[in-house]
Amino acid sequence: MRKITVKVNEKDYLDFLLESNEHENTVEEQITEIIQYYVLIRRRRVKLKHISNETMDSHM
């Protein structure tokens, strides 16, 4: 597991904290959810691109 450190100004932190609280998450939990979402989208995009390339290759 890797540790990530992010520096943000106080206002941005408080805004993010409010957003996290609205979702009943800690800041760390909210960041983890955002990262998991990004990774999921990225993997799907790569998978779709791979499938698309296979489909195009089969038509040639």
Secondary structure, 3 states (H helix, E strand, C coil): CCCCCCCCCHHHHHHHHHHHHHCCCCHHHHHHHHHHHHHHHHHHHHHHHHHHHHHHHHCC
